């Protein structure tokens, strides 16, 4: 076991697993993202593999499926024990806030690039990863409507941009109504991203090593009709129970950010919590 490069948190060696059985192909995306975050953020890696395990247990059919899942389960048990001092693993409230915070930061970066018409594979990767990480958040319980809608849009936009880059077509404007079939297809795409992608760098150029490994025929896209509303805004100055929950969530995000010495994100979320409580504005 080593230490996380940036914050001194323990890093477990990746699990030694048998080949992924064909019946469990649907969990390979979560396992790939877990590998991407292996040293960058071990807690994200842990929750991705736990989600993969839970999904796999619900679909296992053959003996080889169970052998694979038992090996994964063994790694998860050891990792949880060795990382018990890390609240983003041991405390589910902190873990959920951290996981959603990472996903939202990815989404916001991708959405900003998308609206500036910086169409490239890094933007696809960020949308895709955000959608998958929000999927992983379901290990903590059913996603609320806002998170579920953001997950749905992120997956759709990743698949849409991926197809447009392959076909040479111009992508539709951001935030149309997602096409259901394209969302489903997005979970079967083999994007073939490099694991060193870091949207925090702010670069919008395309890395030569980032190549989708298959081409999926473009699907007809639903014309722009409505912008997904990720958070409802209100003009009321009364603080409702829902707004109190929203303020608590921002405080959890801030705490999670400070764990990783991300002071700007912590300040931003604390300011958002204050706006909710002082002005009754959800942000």
C-alpha positions in Angstrom: 0.0 0.0 0.0 1.4 3.4 -1.0 0.4 7.0 -0.4 -1.7 9.2 -2.7 0.6 11.6 -4.5 -1.3 14.8 -3.8 -2.9 14.4 -0.4 -1.1 11.5 1.4 -4.1 9.2 1.4 -3.4 5.4 1.1 -3.5 3.8 -2.3 -4.3 0.1 -2.6 -2.8 -2.0 -5.3 -5.3 -2.7 -8.1 -7.1 -6.0 -7.7 -5.8 -9.1 -9.5 -8.9 -10.3 -11.3 -9.6 -13.2 -13.7 -10.7 -12.2 -17.2 -14.1 -10.4 -17.2 -16.8 -13.0 -18.2 -19.0 -12.0 -21.2 -22.1 -12.0 -18.9 -20.6 -9.2 -16.9 -19.6 -7.0 -19.9 -21.9 -4.2 -18.7 -19.7 -3.5 -15.6 -16.5 -3.0 -17.6 -17.0 0.7 -17.9 -17.0 1.1 -14.1 -13.9 -1.0 -13.8 -12.1 1.1 -16.4 -13.0 4.3 -14.6 -11.8 2.7 -11.4 -8.4 2.2 -13.0 -8.3 5.8 -14.2 -8.7 7.0 -10.6 -6.4 4.3 -9.1 -3.7 6.8 -7.9 -5.5 10.1 -8.6 -8.3 9.4 -6.2 -8.4 6.0 -4.5 -11.8 6.5 -3.0 -13.4 7.1 -6.4 -11.8 3.9 -7.5 -13.2 2.0 -4.5 -16.8 3.2 -5.1 -16.6 2.5 -8.8 -15.6 -1.1 -8.1 -18.3 -1.5 -5.4 -20.9 -0.3 -7.9 -19.5 -2.8 -10.4 -19.8 -5.6 -7.8 -23.4 -4.7 -6.9 -24.4 -4.5 -10.6 -22.6 -7.8 -11.3 -24.3 -9.7 -8.5 -27.6 -8.7 -9.9 -26.9 -10.2 -13.3 -24.5 -13.1 -12.6 -25.5 -16.4 -14.3 -22.5 -18.7 -14.6 -19.9 -20.1 -12.2 -17.2 -17.9 -13.8 -19.3 -14.8 -13.1 -19.3 -15.7 -9.4 -15.5 -16.4 -9.3 -14.8 -12.9 -10.8 -17.2 -11.2 -8.4 -15.7 -13.0 -5.3 -12.2 -11.8 -6.3 -13.5 -8.3 -6.6 -15.4 -8.6 -3.3 -12.2 -9.7 -1.6 -10.3 -6.7 -2.8 -13.1 -4.3 -1.7 -13.1 -5.8 1.8 -9.4 -5.4 2.2 -9.4 -1.9 0.7 -12.2 -0.7 3.0 -10.2 -2.0 6.0 -7.0 -0.4 4.9 -8.6 2.9 4.0 -10.8 3.2 7.1 -9.1 6.4 8.1 -10.3 8.0 4.9 -13.7 9.5 5.4 -14.4 9.4 1.6 -14.5 5.6 2.0 -15.6 5.1 5.6 -18.3 7.8 5.9 -21.0 7.4 3.3 -22.3 10.9 3.6 -18.9 12.4 3.0 -18.2 9.8 0.2 -21.4 10.7 -1.6 -20.7 14.4 -1.4 -17.2 13.8 -2.7 -18.2 11.5 -5.5 -21.0 13.9 -6.7 -18.6 16.9 -6.4 -16.1 15.2 -8.7 -18.8 14.3 -11.2 -20.3 17.8 -11.2 -16.8 19.4 -11.7 -16.3 17.1 -14.7 -19.7 17.9 -16.1 -19.3 21.7 -15.6 -16.0 21.6 -17.4 -17.4 19.6 -20.3 -20.5 21.8 -20.5 -18.4 25.0 -20.7 -16.2 23.6 -23.4 -19.2 22.3 -25.3 -21.0 25.6 -25.2 -17.8 27.2 -26.6 -18.0 24.7 -29.4 -14.7 23.0 -28.4 -15.8 19.7 -29.7 -13.1 17.0 -29.0 -12.6 13.7 -27.3 -11.6 15.3 -24.0 -15.1 16.8 -23.8 -16.6 13.4 -24.7 -14.5 11.8 -22.0 -15.5 14.3 -19.3 -19.3 14.0 -20.1 -18.9 10.2 -20.2 -17.0 10.0 -16.9 -19.5 12.4 -15.2 -22.4 10.3 -16.3 -20.8 7.1 -15.1 -19.7 8.6 -11.7 -23.3 9.8 -11.1 -24.3 6.2 -11.9 -21.9 5.1 -9.2 -23.6 7.5 -6.8 -26.6 5.1 -6.7 -24.6 2.9 -4.3 -25.7 5.4 -1.6 -29.4 5.1 -2.5 -31.8 6.3 -5.2 -30.6 9.4 -7.1 -32.6 12.5 -6.6 -34.4 13.9 -9.7 -31.8 16.6 -10.4 -28.8 14.2 -10.2 -30.6 11.6 -12.3 -31.4 14.2 -15.0 -27.8 15.5 -15.1 -26.6 11.9 -15.4 -29.0 11.2 -18.2 -27.9 14.4 -20.1 -24.2 13.7 -19.6 -24.4 10.2 -21.1 -26.5 11.5 -24.0 -24.1 14.3 -24.8 -21.1 12.0 -24.6 -22.6 9.6 -27.1 -23.9 12.4 -29.4 -20.5 14.2 -29.5 -18.7 10.8 -30.0 -20.8 10.0 -33.0 -20.5 13.5 -34.5 -16.7 13.3 -34.2 -16.7 10.0 -35.9 -19.1 11.0 -38.7 -17.8 14.5 -39.2 -21.2 16.0 -38.5 -21.7 19.2 -36.6 -23.1 18.5 -33.1 -26.5 19.9 -32.1 -26.7 22.8 -29.7 -26.1 21.9 -26.1 -29.0 20.8 -23.8 -31.6 19.5 -26.2 -33.9 16.7 -25.0 -31.8 13.6 -24.9 -32.5 10.7 -27.3 -33.4 7.6 -25.2 -31.9 5.1 -27.7 -28.7 7.1 -27.9 -28.4 7.1 -24.1 -28.8 3.3 -24.0 -26.2 3.0 -26.8 -23.7 5.1 -24.9 -23.3 2.4 -22.3 -22.2 0.0 -25.0 -19.6 2.2 -26.6 -15.9 1.4 -26.4 -14.5 4.9 -26.1 -10.8 3.8 -25.6 -9.8 6.9 -23.6 -6.3 7.3 -22.2 -6.2 7.2 -18.4 -4.1 10.3 -17.9 -7.0 12.7 -19.0 -7.3 15.6 -16.6 -9.9 18.2 -17.5 -8.7 20.4 -14.7 -5.8 21.5 -16.9 -8.3 23.5 -19.0 -6.8 22.4 -22.3 -9.3 22.0 -25.1 -7.0 20.3 -27.7 -7.3 16.7 -28.7 -4.7 14.3 -27.4 -3.5 12.0 -30.1 -3.7 9.0 -27.8 -7.4 9.4 -27.2 -9.1 7.3 -29.9 -12.5 5.7 -29.8 -12.0 2.0 -30.7 -15.3 1.5 -32.5 -17.5 3.5 -34.6 -21.2 3.6 -33.9 -23.7 4.8 -36.6 -25.2 8.1 -35.7 -28.7 8.1 -34.4 -31.3 10.8 -35.3 -31.2 13.4 -32.6 -34.2 15.0 -31.0 -34.2 18.7 -32.0 -33.5 21.2 -29.1 -36.8 21.6 -27.2 -36.1 22.0 -23.6 -33.1 22.8 -21.4 -32.6 20.2 -18.6 -33.1 22.0 -15.3 -30.6 20.6 -12.9 -31.5 22.7 -10.0 -34.8 24.5 -9.5 -34.5 28.2 -8.7 -36.8 30.2 -6.5 -37.4 33.8 -5.8 -38.8 33.2 -2.3 -36.8 34.5 0.6 -38.2 31.8 2.9 -35.9 28.9 3.5 -37.7 25.7 2.8 -36.7 22.2 4.1 -35.5 21.4 0.6 -33.2 24.5 0.6 -31.8 23.5 4.0 -30.9 20.1 2.5 -29.3 21.9 -0.4 -27.2 24.0 1.9 -26.2 20.9 3.8 -25.1 19.3 0.6 -22.9 22.3 -0.4 -21.3 22.2 3.1 -20.5 18.5 2.5 -19.0 19.3 -0.9 -16.9 22.0 0.8 -15.7 19.5 3.4 -14.9 17.0 0.7 -12.9 19.6 -1.2 -10.8 20.5 1.8 -9.9 16.9 2.3 -8.1 17.2 -1.0 -6.8 20.7 -0.3 -9.1 22.1 -3.0 -9.7 25.5 -1.3 -11.4 27.3 -4.3 -14.1 24.6 -4.6 -14.6 24.7 -0.8 -15.1 28.5 -0.8 -17.4 28.3 -3.8 -19.7 25.7 -2.1 -19.7 27.5 1.2 -20.7 30.7 -0.6 -23.5 28.8 -2.3 -24.7 27.4 1.1 -24.8 31.0 2.4 -26.8 32.2 -0.6 -29.4 29.5 0.0 -29.7 30.3 3.6 -29.6 34.1 3.4 -31.5 34.7 0.1 -33.4 31.5 -0.3 -31.7 30.9 -3.6 -30.7 27.4 -4.7 -27.6 27.3 -6.9 
